[in-house]
Amino acid sequence: MIHIAICEDNDADMTHLRALLHQTKLLCDFTEYTSAEPMLLDMENGQKHFDLFLLDIFLPGRNGVETARRIRSLDEKAVLIFLTVSEDFYREAFDLYAFHYLIKPIRLSDLTKVLTKAANQISSPEETLPILSNRQKLILRQADIVYIESASHMLCFHMQDGQQYVSYGKLNEIQTQLASELFVRCHKSFIANLIYVSKLTREGFYVGDTLIPISRTYAADAKNIYYKRLFGVFREH
């Protein structure tokens, strides 16, 4: 059972979305909200837990992007799907690692496709990566790996919390174990996690203030994957 929160202030759009959800035949339940605050309060008080959020961008008070930031701070695994008449907020949605971005009027085929993919992700076991570091076996959560650096047959895993883990290995071998939708090879010595890439310049990917270089060999593929993620993930029809 997938637990869905709908945050939509337009009555007609809410009625339409409700009808579509029933037609998808997805095994789910959903709670409707017309603004962000009651939904966030239910989450903060532990009254409700949601796996997936359908968020209108243009909400009264706290808008959809601001709401998504708060949701992400409360539940980093939450699946966020934005609903809007405009694509103006695709950059913000990408930064929040939104699962999808549906343009109104929403079609049954689009909603079914997106929710089916989301349900599969929610029900799948979390992707991890086992490594041997300092003679200890560690299980790293792939989503927490910011980037991987290779030098002199050693791999350094730079983590979201600032930790660094060093292990023997080859970048080519590690690459085959990584989730292809998250990671991109951009240099013979670097693999970056697109979740954390804040911008792309001529020099490379930026993760915060850290520059991850992009070499000529990997430039075309790395940039194509980045732009496909940035623009394409919200426009799959």
Backbone bond lengths (Angstrom), bond angles and torsions (degrees), N, CA, C in turn:
res aa  C-N    CA-C-N  psi(-1)  N-CA   C-N-CA  omega(-1)  CA-C   N-CA-C  phi
1 M - - - 1.467 - - 1.527 109.60 -
2 I 1.334 117.31 124.68 1.459 122.69 177.67 1.524 108.47 -97.62
3 H 1.329 116.11 129.25 1.462 121.45 -179.26 1.527 109.18 -99.23
4 I 1.327 115.37 118.67 1.471 121.95 -172.41 1.521 110.40 -115.26
5 A 1.322 115.67 137.70 1.466 121.78 169.59 1.512 108.16 -108.69
6 I 1.341 116.04 130.14 1.463 121.51 174.73 1.519 107.87 -109.42
7 C 1.312 116.72 125.86 1.463 120.94 176.70 1.528 107.00 -120.58
8 E 1.322 115.53 102.35 1.470 122.52 -173.31 1.525 108.83 -148.85
9 D 1.333 117.12 123.54 1.469 119.56 -174.87 1.520 113.67 -94.89
10 N 1.338 117.04 -8.42 1.460 120.60 -179.77 1.531 109.34 -91.14
11 D 1.335 117.38 119.81 1.462 121.59 -175.25 1.532 112.30 -59.52
12 A 1.330 115.76 -43.79 1.471 119.56 -178.40 1.522 110.81 -65.15
13 D 1.337 116.52 -41.62 1.464 120.14 179.43 1.518 110.67 -67.35
14 M 1.322 117.03 -37.59 1.463 120.22 178.26 1.532 110.56 -64.58
15 T 1.323 116.69 -43.78 1.471 120.92 178.75 1.520 110.61 -61.57
16 H 1.326 116.22 -43.18 1.468 121.38 179.34 1.526 110.81 -63.10
17 L 1.322 116.71 -45.38 1.461 121.27 -178.57 1.521 111.09 -65.96
18 R 1.322 116.59 -40.21 1.467 121.33 177.76 1.529 110.46 -58.78
19 A 1.335 115.80 -45.38 1.464 120.46 179.81 1.532 111.17 -64.00
20 L 1.329 116.40 -40.88 1.464 119.87 179.59 1.522 111.43 -64.59
21 L 1.320 116.44 -40.86 1.461 119.71 -179.90 1.529 111.36 -60.88
22 H 1.316 116.72 -39.75 1.461 119.69 177.42 1.535 110.98 -65.23
23 Q 1.316 116.01 -33.99 1.463 120.24 -178.07 1.524 113.04 -75.99
24 T 1.331 117.86 -22.54 1.467 119.91 -178.78 1.524 112.15 -68.40
25 K 1.322 117.95 -21.81 1.474 123.19 -177.89 1.526 111.86 66.05
26 L 1.344 117.17 14.21 1.453 120.83 178.01 1.521 109.48 -69.44
27 L 1.324 116.78 137.97 1.461 121.25 178.10 1.534 107.46 -75.67
28 C 1.321 116.34 96.99 1.458 120.27 -174.19 1.525 109.82 -154.75
29 D 1.324 114.37 163.79 1.458 120.14 164.41 1.525 106.97 -127.33
30 F 1.314 116.75 159.23 1.464 118.26 -178.12 1.519 110.72 -144.70
31 T 1.340 113.80 148.82 1.454 122.67 177.65 1.517 107.88 -118.31
32 E 1.328 115.45 133.42 1.460 120.26 -175.21 1.523 111.15 -100.67
33 Y 1.338 114.92 137.44 1.463 122.28 175.52 1.522 108.65 -133.81
34 T 1.323 115.95 146.02 1.462 120.10 177.67 1.529 112.38 -101.94
35 S 1.324 116.97 -4.43 1.463 121.98 174.64 1.517 108.50 -153.26
36 A 1.318 115.97 166.64 1.458 120.57 -172.04 1.521 113.71 -75.12
37 E 1.325 117.68 -37.86 1.461 120.22 -168.84 1.531 114.29 -58.78
38 P 1.343 119.69 -47.24 1.477 118.51 178.52 1.523 112.58 -60.86
39 M 1.320 116.96 -37.69 1.467 120.48 179.06 1.526 110.75 -65.07
40 L 1.333 116.53 -47.30 1.459 120.41 179.84 1.524 111.28 -64.00
41 L 1.328 116.32 -36.71 1.461 120.24 178.42 1.527 110.76 -64.29
42 D 1.327 116.83 -41.52 1.469 120.78 177.00 1.529 110.81 -60.97
43 M 1.332 116.64 -38.30 1.459 120.50 178.86 1.526 110.88 -69.59
44 E 1.331 116.13 -47.11 1.462 120.80 -176.34 1.526 112.24 -64.66
45 N 1.324 115.59 -33.70 1.469 119.90 179.56 1.525 113.29 -84.49
46 G 1.322 116.53 -3.74 1.447 120.26 -178.84 1.512 114.08 76.57
47 Q 1.334 116.78 13.87 1.462 120.37 -179.95 1.526 112.07 -73.68
48 K 1.340 115.34 -31.11 1.458 120.18 -177.20 1.520 109.96 -136.51
49 H 1.326 114.93 146.61 1.463 121.11 169.32 1.524 107.73 -126.77
50 F 1.317 116.18 130.64 1.465 121.26 -179.21 1.524 109.93 -121.46
51 D 1.335 114.71 142.13 1.465 120.72 175.58 1.520 110.91 -88.94
52 L 1.326 115.31 -29.54 1.459 120.42 -169.81 1.527 109.62 -142.91
53 F 1.325 115.79 141.46 1.463 121.38 -178.50 1.525 110.22 -123.59
54 L 1.321 116.04 127.71 1.461 122.79 171.21 1.527 106.66 -104.45
55 L 1.333 115.93 107.80 1.461 121.04 -170.01 1.520 111.47 -117.62
56 D 1.325 114.80 121.61 1.460 118.66 169.70 1.530 107.84 -69.01
57 I 1.326 116.65 138.63 1.472 119.93 179.18 1.526 110.60 -68.19
58 F 1.341 116.26 -44.56 1.462 120.79 -172.22 1.527 110.58 -95.95
59 L 1.330 115.27 77.37 1.461 121.69 178.27 1.531 109.76 -97.60
60 P 1.320 117.15 153.53 1.463 119.33 175.18 1.529 110.42 -70.02
61 G 1.325 116.75 145.47 1.458 120.01 -178.49 1.511 110.17 73.32
62 R 1.316 117.10 -116.67 1.470 122.68 178.95 1.528 108.78 -74.55
63 N 1.342 118.14 117.01 1.459 119.51 -176.12 1.535 111.16 -74.68
64 G 1.334 115.26 177.33 1.452 119.92 -173.86 1.518 114.31 -62.34
65 V 1.337 116.90 -38.05 1.461 120.67 179.79 1.528 110.40 -67.68
66 E 1.328 116.76 -45.04 1.474 120.54 177.49 1.528 110.53 -62.64
67 T 1.318 115.79 -39.82 1.466 120.44 177.79 1.522 110.66 -62.50
68 A 1.332 116.11 -43.11 1.462 120.17 -179.83 1.526 111.50 -62.93
69 R 1.327 116.96 -37.59 1.466 119.61 177.67 1.533 110.48 -61.61
70 R 1.339 115.72 -41.75 1.463 119.16 179.46 1.529 110.73 -67.67
71 I 1.332 116.98 -41.43 1.465 120.59 177.29 1.523 110.14 -59.29
72 R 1.330 116.03 -44.90 1.464 120.69 -178.68 1.532 111.20 -61.83
73 S 1.334 116.64 -35.27 1.464 119.63 178.07 1.533 111.87 -70.09
74 L 1.333 116.44 -27.72 1.463 121.13 179.63 1.526 112.14 -87.00
75 D 1.325 116.42 -31.43 1.462 120.89 -176.13 1.519 108.88 -150.22
76 E 1.321 116.41 98.95 1.465 120.40 -175.86 1.525 113.06 -68.94
77 K 1.348 117.41 -15.81 1.459 120.18 -179.35 1.528 112.95 -92.61
78 A 1.330 117.46 -4.09 1.463 120.73 -175.98 1.534 111.20 -58.83
79 V 1.314 115.60 140.06 1.470 121.78 176.66 1.527 107.77 -93.00
80 L 1.325 116.13 119.14 1.464 121.97 -176.09 1.516 110.35 -107.81
81 I 1.331 115.68 127.00 1.469 121.70 176.10 1.524 107.62 -126.92
82 F 1.325 116.45 119.63 1.458 120.72 -179.20 1.527 110.99 -90.32
83 L 1.331 114.77 143.21 1.462 122.86 177.33 1.523 107.82 -119.79
84 T 1.323 118.17 126.41 1.456 119.14 -176.51 1.511 111.63 -163.35
85 V 1.321 115.47 162.63 1.466 121.10 175.56 1.518 110.57 -91.81
86 S 1.329 118.02 -4.52 1.458 122.30 -174.07 1.515 110.78 -132.35
87 E 1.334 116.99 149.64 1.453 122.24 175.67 1.533 111.77 -96.73
88 D 1.317 117.11 13.67 1.468 120.98 -173.68 1.526 113.23 -64.13
89 F 1.341 116.90 -21.19 1.463 119.40 -173.78 1.531 112.58 -105.26
90 Y 1.357 117.84 20.58 1.454 118.81 -176.32 1.530 111.63 -62.41
91 R 1.353 117.92 -33.16 1.452 120.79 -179.01 1.534 110.94 -65.37
92 E 1.327 115.67 -44.23 1.459 119.54 178.14 1.528 110.96 -64.59
93 A 1.330 115.23 -39.93 1.463 119.19 179.11 1.525 110.83 -62.69
94 F 1.311 116.27 -41.06 1.469 120.24 178.69 1.525 110.62 -63.48
95 D 1.340 116.73 -43.93 1.468 120.63 179.89 1.519 111.98 -60.12
96 L 1.328 116.64 -31.48 1.462 121.05 179.79 1.528 112.00 -87.90
97 Y 1.340 115.83 5.47 1.445 122.20 -177.47 1.524 111.07 52.93
98 A 1.325 113.97 48.88 1.458 119.51 176.68 1.524 109.46 -65.27
99 F 1.311 115.80 146.66 1.463 121.00 -179.34 1.519 111.21 -73.79
100 H 1.329 116.15 -37.01 1.461 119.84 -179.38 1.518 110.56 -163.21
101 Y 1.318 114.73 172.92 1.457 123.33 -173.41 1.520 105.95 -144.63
102 L 1.335 118.19 101.74 1.462 122.40 -175.36 1.523 110.89 -99.72
103 I 1.315 115.26 129.96 1.462 121.20 -179.20 1.525 109.76 -91.69
104 K 1.333 115.71 130.97 1.464 121.30 176.92 1.525 110.38 -75.80
105 P 1.329 118.93 150.83 1.473 126.89 -4.51 1.521 111.08 -71.23
106 I 1.312 116.15 134.28 1.461 122.19 -174.56 1.526 109.79 -77.21
107 R 1.307 115.47 135.02 1.464 121.32 179.11 1.525 110.13 -97.68
108 L 1.314 115.08 148.07 1.457 120.45 -179.67 1.524 111.03 -58.21
109 S 1.324 118.30 -43.32 1.469 121.29 -177.95 1.526 111.25 -61.52
110 D 1.354 116.90 -41.05 1.464 120.68 179.74 1.527 111.15 -66.71
111 L 1.332 116.08 -45.98 1.459 120.16 -178.29 1.523 110.57 -64.31
112 T 1.317 117.19 -42.73 1.466 121.02 179.68 1.523 110.87 -61.07
113 K 1.319 116.20 -45.02 1.467 120.71 -179.10 1.521 111.09 -61.94
114 V 1.330 116.08 -46.63 1.462 120.92 -176.97 1.527 110.90 -67.47
115 L 1.325 117.61 -45.41 1.452 120.44 -178.38 1.532 112.13 -67.49
116 T 1.311 117.07 -33.64 1.463 120.15 177.15 1.525 110.45 -64.82
117 K 1.339 115.95 -44.19 1.466 119.98 177.17 1.527 110.62 -63.27
118 A 1.328 115.80 -42.49 1.466 120.18 -179.28 1.526 110.74 -63.86
119 A 1.328 116.73 -43.05 1.465 121.04 -179.98 1.523 110.58 -62.24
120 N 1.315 117.19 -38.92 1.462 120.90 177.90 1.523 110.86 -64.07
121 Q 1.317 116.03 -40.26 1.467 120.12 179.23 1.527 110.88 -66.47
122 I 1.321 116.33 -42.97 1.464 120.97 -178.28 1.520 111.36 -63.95
123 S 1.324 115.98 -38.77 1.461 120.13 -175.99 1.520 113.27 -85.18
124 S 1.353 117.14 -11.57 1.467 120.29 -179.22 1.522 110.43 -78.73
125 P 1.324 117.23 148.15 1.459 119.21 176.37 1.524 110.31 -64.98
126 E 1.315 116.39 149.19 1.453 121.73 -178.27 1.523 109.99 -64.87
127 E 1.330 116.45 136.75 1.456 120.79 -178.18 1.522 109.71 -79.47
128 T 1.306 115.22 129.33 1.452 121.39 -178.34 1.523 109.38 -128.71
129 L 1.328 115.23 169.92 1.460 120.76 179.06 1.526 108.50 -137.30
130 P 1.327 118.87 114.69 1.467 120.67 177.57 1.529 110.45 -81.07
131 I 1.331 117.17 135.13 1.463 121.65 175.71 1.524 108.65 -137.86
132 L 1.338 115.45 161.81 1.460 121.61 174.38 1.519 107.35 -110.74
133 S 1.329 116.69 113.80 1.462 122.01 -177.39 1.517 109.21 -130.50
134 N 1.334 115.45 126.49 1.470 120.54 179.21 1.532 111.13 53.55
135 R 1.351 114.68 41.88 1.459 123.25 178.10 1.533 113.44 65.90
136 Q 1.311 116.15 16.09 1.459 120.14 177.36 1.528 109.14 -120.72
137 K 1.327 115.09 139.56 1.461 119.02 175.35 1.520 108.99 -84.14
138 L 1.320 116.27 124.10 1.457 122.33 -179.98 1.523 109.33 -117.45
139 I 1.317 115.52 147.69 1.464 121.43 174.36 1.531 106.63 -113.18
140 L 1.329 116.05 108.79 1.453 120.52 -179.30 1.524 110.49 -94.05
141 R 1.301 115.75 137.09 1.463 120.69 172.43 1.522 107.46 -77.00
142 Q 1.341 116.80 121.37 1.460 119.90 -173.61 1.528 112.34 -59.20
143 A 1.324 116.85 -36.62 1.460 120.05 -178.72 1.528 112.06 -65.45
144 D 1.350 117.66 -16.27 1.466 121.32 179.96 1.520 112.97 -93.36
145 I 1.333 117.39 -5.85 1.462 120.94 178.50 1.533 108.60 -83.60
146 V 1.323 116.92 118.84 1.469 121.26 -178.34 1.530 109.94 -80.60
147 Y 1.314 116.20 -50.63 1.465 120.10 173.11 1.522 109.08 -159.25
148 I 1.335 115.62 163.10 1.456 123.00 -179.83 1.517 107.93 -121.84
149 E 1.317 115.38 132.28 1.462 122.08 -177.68 1.523 109.14 -119.94
150 S 1.331 116.11 137.92 1.460 121.47 -178.69 1.524 110.20 -117.36
151 A 1.345 115.63 136.50 1.469 121.11 176.14 1.527 108.41 -159.56
152 S 1.337 115.29 128.18 1.470 121.52 175.17 1.523 112.71 51.40
153 H 1.313 115.70 49.79 1.474 122.69 177.25 1.522 113.35 65.48
154 M 1.317 116.72 14.43 1.461 121.76 176.39 1.521 109.66 -115.09
155 L 1.326 115.68 144.55 1.454 121.27 176.61 1.521 108.60 -113.97
156 C 1.323 115.73 135.08 1.462 120.62 175.73 1.520 108.57 -115.49
157 F 1.329 116.21 120.10 1.460 122.58 179.71 1.530 108.37 -97.00
158 H 1.328 115.96 112.45 1.458 121.58 179.85 1.531 107.81 -92.28
159 M 1.323 116.66 119.83 1.454 122.09 -171.05 1.530 112.12 -102.21
160 Q 1.327 114.38 160.30 1.462 121.66 -178.58 1.530 112.00 -58.19
161 D 1.318 117.67 -35.25 1.465 120.62 -176.90 1.527 113.06 -85.02
162 G 1.334 117.57 6.69 1.452 121.53 178.87 1.515 114.30 94.07
163 Q 1.327 117.51 -10.84 1.461 120.88 178.30 1.526 110.60 -69.53
164 Q 1.335 115.30 152.33 1.455 121.83 174.28 1.522 108.55 -129.17
165 Y 1.332 115.82 131.55 1.454 120.69 179.16 1.528 108.55 -120.10
166 V 1.323 116.31 129.94 1.458 122.07 -177.16 1.519 109.50 -108.15
167 S 1.334 114.78 135.66 1.458 120.18 -177.65 1.523 109.04 -146.57
168 Y 1.342 116.64 150.87 1.456 120.19 171.07 1.524 108.58 -72.11
169 G 1.331 115.86 145.33 1.456 118.04 176.25 1.517 112.14 158.54
170 K 1.321 114.08 175.97 1.458 121.43 178.74 1.525 109.30 -116.08
171 L 1.321 115.42 140.21 1.456 119.99 -178.45 1.518 111.68 -62.64
172 N 1.332 117.29 -35.36 1.468 120.77 179.47 1.525 111.55 -60.86
173 E 1.335 115.85 -39.72 1.463 119.71 -178.51 1.528 111.35 -72.56
174 I 1.324 116.66 -40.15 1.461 120.75 178.40 1.521 110.51 -64.88
175 Q 1.315 117.07 -37.55 1.468 121.39 -176.95 1.520 111.54 -57.96
176 T 1.322 117.28 -36.47 1.470 120.23 -178.53 1.522 112.29 -69.53
177 Q 1.335 117.71 -16.28 1.460 121.64 -178.40 1.524 113.14 -97.30
178 L 1.324 116.56 -4.05 1.456 120.90 -175.02 1.522 112.06 -93.85
179 A 1.329 115.62 151.94 1.468 121.20 177.77 1.523 109.64 -66.56
180 S 1.311 116.91 120.22 1.465 120.79 -173.76 1.524 112.97 -66.07
181 E 1.355 117.25 -23.80 1.462 119.25 -179.16 1.529 112.17 -80.25
182 L 1.333 117.59 -10.42 1.458 121.29 -178.95 1.525 113.11 -105.04
183 F 1.328 117.01 -40.59 1.459 120.71 -166.93 1.522 112.39 -108.47
184 V 1.343 115.10 146.33 1.455 120.73 178.28 1.526 108.65 -135.24
185 R 1.316 115.61 133.15 1.470 121.44 174.97 1.521 106.86 -81.34
186 C 1.311 117.00 122.65 1.461 120.59 -176.34 1.524 112.95 -122.36
187 H 1.309 117.11 -3.91 1.465 121.76 -175.71 1.526 106.80 -164.49
188 K 1.321 118.10 156.82 1.469 119.36 177.72 1.524 111.90 -60.54
189 S 1.350 115.85 -20.89 1.463 120.25 -176.44 1.516 114.22 -114.04
190 F 1.353 118.22 4.99 1.459 119.29 -175.00 1.532 112.07 -140.87
191 I 1.324 114.72 140.52 1.458 123.56 166.24 1.521 106.71 -126.15
192 A 1.337 117.35 130.83 1.465 121.91 -177.57 1.517 110.60 -111.85
193 N 1.322 115.22 147.25 1.462 122.12 174.21 1.520 107.94 -94.83
194 L 1.329 116.92 118.12 1.462 121.30 -174.63 1.519 113.87 -64.07
195 I 1.320 116.98 -19.32 1.464 119.19 177.16 1.518 110.62 -56.63
196 Y 1.332 116.04 -36.78 1.459 121.05 -170.71 1.528 114.12 -100.87
197 V 1.328 117.44 -1.26 1.463 120.00 179.69 1.520 109.47 -75.59
198 S 1.343 115.98 118.28 1.463 120.39 -177.89 1.518 112.67 -90.65
199 K 1.339 116.82 -27.53 1.460 119.03 177.06 1.521 110.16 -163.61
200 L 1.324 113.66 161.08 1.457 122.09 177.82 1.522 108.12 -117.41
201 T 1.346 117.66 128.13 1.456 122.48 176.56 1.525 108.69 -123.65
202 R 1.306 116.67 -178.57 1.465 120.29 177.97 1.520 111.24 -64.16
203 E 1.329 116.16 -27.82 1.463 120.24 -178.15 1.528 112.81 -80.95
204 G 1.342 116.31 -31.14 1.453 118.09 -178.52 1.517 113.21 157.73
205 F 1.325 115.44 -163.75 1.458 121.88 177.15 1.528 109.78 -85.43
206 Y 1.313 115.84 141.62 1.451 120.23 172.74 1.524 109.05 -106.71
207 V 1.325 114.66 129.81 1.449 122.39 170.95 1.521 105.74 -116.16
208 G 1.333 116.52 99.52 1.455 119.28 -169.26 1.512 109.07 62.19
209 D 1.330 117.72 -124.88 1.469 121.73 177.98 1.523 112.72 -94.20
210 T 1.323 116.58 0.79 1.466 120.96 -177.49 1.518 110.62 -90.28
211 L 1.321 116.37 128.46 1.457 121.99 176.92 1.517 109.84 -94.68
212 I 1.329 116.03 123.74 1.462 122.02 174.44 1.531 106.57 -104.49
213 P 1.325 118.24 112.36 1.467 119.91 -173.27 1.521 113.53 -66.38
214 I 1.326 114.56 150.26 1.460 121.75 173.01 1.527 107.05 -115.35
215 S 1.309 116.87 120.09 1.465 120.24 -179.59 1.521 110.73 -86.69
216 R 1.318 115.12 162.16 1.464 120.39 -177.87 1.530 111.47 -59.68
217 T 1.308 116.64 -37.67 1.469 120.98 -178.06 1.521 111.93 -60.03
218 Y 1.331 116.64 -39.16 1.463 121.44 -174.27 1.529 113.03 -102.82
219 A 1.340 117.26 -1.84 1.466 120.95 -170.28 1.528 113.08 -58.63
220 A 1.321 117.45 -50.50 1.469 120.40 -175.00 1.520 111.50 -61.02
221 D 1.341 116.74 -49.79 1.462 120.20 -178.60 1.519 111.45 -65.72
222 A 1.336 116.47 -42.72 1.466 119.95 -177.79 1.528 111.01 -63.03
223 K 1.308 117.01 -44.03 1.467 120.48 -179.16 1.524 111.31 -68.96
224 N 1.329 116.33 -39.18 1.467 119.27 178.07 1.519 111.35 -62.58
225 I 1.329 116.99 -42.80 1.463 120.75 179.06 1.520 110.28 -65.07
226 Y 1.325 116.30 -41.37 1.473 120.29 179.55 1.518 110.66 -61.89
227 Y 1.335 117.18 -48.93 1.466 119.62 -177.88 1.522 112.27 -70.28
228 K 1.313 116.17 -31.71 1.464 118.43 175.62 1.514 109.80 -63.84
229 R 1.340 115.38 -41.75 1.465 119.23 177.59 1.518 111.08 -66.79
230 L 1.338 115.93 -43.41 1.459 120.87 -176.03 1.520 112.22 -66.22
231 F 1.325 116.86 -45.60 1.464 120.30 -175.45 1.526 113.23 -103.00
232 G 1.329 117.10 -38.70 1.441 119.62 -170.44 1.500 115.83 -75.29
233 V 1.338 118.07 -33.40 1.455 119.78 -174.26 1.503 112.43 -62.04
234 F 1.343 117.84 -24.50 1.444 120.98 -178.62 1.534 112.44 -93.44
235 R 1.350 117.46 -0.82 1.450 119.43 -173.40 1.513 112.62 -126.73
236 E 1.300 117.78 24.34 1.454 120.37 178.52 1.516 109.14 -75.40
237 H 1.301 116.72 120.48 1.470 120.74 -179.43 1.533 109.00 -131.43
